[in-house]
Amino acid sequence: AVDIETLDMLAEAGINFTILAPQQAQRVRRLGAEKWEDVSGERINPARPYLIRLPSGRSIHLFFYDGATSREAAFGNHLDRGEDFFNLLLGCFADQRQGPQIISIASDGETYGHHHRLADMSLGYAINRLAQRGLATFTNYGEYLAGHPAEHEVRIIENTSWSCAHGIERWRNNCSCNSGGYKGWNQRWRGPLREALDWLRDELAPRFEERAGRYLKDPWSARESYIDVILRRSKESVESFLAHHAMTELTGEE
C-alpha cells in the first residue's frame, strides 16, 4: 500500500526506490515537460524507472511491475512448460518502446512449486534460456537505476495497494476481497479489530512515556536506538545504550 507520506518517509530514510503495482500510477510526463499523460487503469509503461517529487522537496524513484504478465504467471498455465514461460517473459519486451527496457513481474514465492507443481523447473529453464541466447541481461533495480537514470516523473493514486481493488480497505473494512472458498463468510470483523488495535496503541503510548521517562532521557529515541542492542546483543552494546540513553546510572533492578 502507498501514500505520499510513506514515500516521503522512505526518501527521508535514504531509500532510493520502491516498487508499485501498475494500477497505482495516475499520470506521467517526461522530466522537464509541462503536459501530463493519464496512465490510470494500468496504462503505465512498466519498462522504465520513474521519479516522483514529494512536497518536502525530496524525491524517490518508482518501478512498476508488469501487471498483465504477473497475472499470467500466477494464474495461467505458462509455468506448466519452461518454453511457454520463456516465451511469456520474452514477450514483455516491446519493439515500439525506445531505449533500454527493464522487465519485472511480481509473484508469490510459492507460485514456483506449490501453486504450480514443478514450476521452479520452468523458471530455471526460462532464466537459462534467456541467458544462453543473450536475449536479456539479468539485473536488479538498484543496478539498473544506476546505469539508466529516470527520464520521466510520475504521480500516484494515494491509498492504493498491490492486492486490493478497494484501495486499502482489506486492512480495515468488509471489502469483499476473498478466496471465495467459504460461502457466507464476511470481513466485518476488520473494522472493530482495527479500532481495538488503534485504541490499544493510544492507551499504551502515554504509559510507556511515563514509566520509561523515569529512567530514560527520551523514551522514543531510546526505543528507536534499541535496534542496535538487538542486532549486537553483547554486554558492551547494552552498556553503550544505557550510557547514551539512561537518565542516571541505573541499578541492576532498574
C-alpha positions, 0 to 999 in steps of 0.5 A, spaced: 500 500 500 502 507 498 501 514 500 505 520 499 507 520 506 510 513 506 514 515 500 516 521 503 518 517 509 522 512 505 526 518 501 527 521 508 530 514 510 535 514 504 531 509 500 532 510 493 526 506 490 520 502 491 516 498 487 508 499 485 503 495 482 501 498 475 494 500 477 497 505 482 500 510 477 495 516 475 499 520 470 506 521 467 510 526 463 517 526 461 522 530 466 522 537 464 515 537 460 509 541 462 503 536 459 501 530 463 499 523 460 493 519 464 496 512 465 490 510 470 487 503 469 494 500 468 496 504 462 503 505 465 509 503 461 512 498 466 519 498 462 522 504 465 524 507 472 520 513 474 521 519 479 516 522 483 517 529 487 514 529 494 512 536 497 518 536 502 522 537 496 525 530 496 524 525 491 524 517 490 524 513 484 518 508 482 518 501 478 512 498 476 511 491 475 508 488 469 501 487 471 498 483 465 504 478 465 504 477 473 497 475 472 499 470 467 504 467 471 500 466 477 494 464 474 495 461 467 498 455 465 505 458 462 509 455 468 506 448 466 512 448 460 519 452 461 518 454 453 511 457 454 514 461 460 520 463 456 516 465 451 511 469 456 517 473 459 520 474 452 514 477 450 514 483 455 519 486 451 516 491 446 519 493 439 515 500 439 518 502 446 525 506 445 531 505 449 533 500 454 527 496 457 527 493 464 522 487 465 519 485 472 513 481 474 511 480 481 509 473 484 508 469 490 514 465 492 510 459 492 507 460 485 514 456 483 512 449 486 506 449 490 501 453 486 504 450 480 507 443 481 514 443 478 514 450 476 521 452 479 523 447 473 520 452 468 523 458 471 530 455 471 529 453 464 526 460 462 532 464 466 537 459 462 534 460 456 534 467 456 541 467 458 544 462 453 541 466 447 543 473 450 536 475 449 536 479 456 541 481 461 539 479 468 539 485 473 536 488 479 533 495 480 538 498 484 543 496 478 539 498 473 537 505 476 544 506 476 546 505 469 539 508 466 537 514 470 529 516 470 527 520 464 520 521 466 516 523 473 510 520 475 504 521 480 500 516 484 493 514 486 494 515 494 491 509 498 492 504 493 495 497 494 498 491 490 492 486 492 486 490 493 481 493 488 478 497 494 484 501 495 486 499 502 480 497 505 482 489 506 486 492 512 480 495 515 473 494 512 468 488 509 471 489 502 469 483 499 476 481 497 476 473 498 478 466 496 471 465 495 472 458 498 467 459 504 460 461 502 457 466 507 463 468 510 464 476 511 470 481 513 466 485 518 470 483 523 476 488 520 473 494 522 472 493 530 479 489 530 482 495 527 479 500 532 481 495 538 488 495 535 488 503 534 485 504 541 490 499 544 496 503 541 493 510 544 492 507 551 499 504 551 503 510 548 502 515 554 504 509 559 510 507 556 512 515 556 511 515 563 514 509 566 520 509 561 521 517 562 523 515 569 529 512 567 530 514 560 532 521 557 527 520 551 523 514 551 522 514 543 529 515 541 531 510 546 526 505 543 528 507 536 536 506 538 534 499 541 535 496 534 542 496 535 542 492 542 538 487 538 542 486 532 549 486 537 546 483 543 553 483 547 554 486 554 558 492 551 552 494 546 547 494 552 552 498 556 553 503 550 545 504 550 544 505 557 550 510 557 547 514 551 540 513 553 539 512 561 537 518 565 542 516 571 546 510 572 541 505 573 541 499 578 541 492 576 533 492 578 532 498 574 
